[in-house]
Amino acid sequence: MPVADESLMARALRLAGKGLYTTDPNPRVGCVLVKGGRVIAEGWHRRAGEAHAEIVALRAAAGEARGADCYVTLEPCSHHGRTPPCADALIDAGVRRVVAAMADPNPLVAGRGLARLRAAGVETRCGVLAGEAERLNRGFCLRMREGRPWITVKMAASMDGRTAMASGESRWITSPESRRDVHRLRARSSAMLTGIGTVLADDPALTARLEEDEEVLQPVRVVLDSGLRMPPDARMLSQPGRTVVVTLSPDRRRRLRLEKAGAEVWRVDGREGRIDLTALMSRLADEEVNEVLVEAGPVLNGALAELGLVNEWVLYLAPCVLGDTARGLFHLPALETMAQRLRLCYREVRRVGPDLKIRLEAGE
């Protein structure tokens, strides 16, 4: 791989990362235009419905794009969505070469953008820093390929794997630094998922709170509440953005009361009094949810683990011990053999304040 291609794509990926908290449900994309060995313009996609990265860069080039090389972190689109096709705009601008980090997993594009460019005589290359581009848009890619969102379970625990005292007291196990880091996990997520038990115990706001000058599109708050016990005065119902209550209950009076308080109520299928989590994830994907962050108790954590729905686990481990009677991370059926254990792979271990942040994925 030419060093220049890799270096310029790295620059485009840094630009794409500026949209980490704002582009949902669209992917994060960056673009760099180079001519005569120098960068003449660049751009990144900021928000759904606004100009794509290629268009932002072409506008910044102000007519100088003819004969330029274009480095873009995702294959240029070839279909009319909320905006016209970027492939056509690059052809009309007269670019000489387009280098894409990865093909677009969207079936509406899926190679057609690059094919259209080649048919117009534009040289193309695909697969430069593809792994980095895939990680940046992991939820979008999974939703397009498999019809489900990327699911991250966030947990905070003591050194002995406890999440709360037997009484339910849990504030605060981890440090302010870890809690600030969690808000960045929230900000990059399309939705946050919790259970009614957490709502009744803690009354969380479930919002992403960053620095004052950082723009963030608030994730959808999703509460699993099979019996519609959600209080109409729950704190999250007065926060910016959407709150969805997922239930099995046919109680119309309670549903109308929650809707009047600002919630959306989804009645879904279930079995034995439990919501069908696999079906719910498909519904969220249909709603264009790319990434789900789970902040819940051991019952929901265990149910997701048992179904194999979790893509990533993020554990904040505090240097303290809570003892044998404190609550654990998971509620799972008894495992009788080592062969039944849940196997995970370490992807990242680093210090956050006095705590350890451990990121794991399923695998050997």
Disulfide bonds with the S-S distance in Angstrom:
none
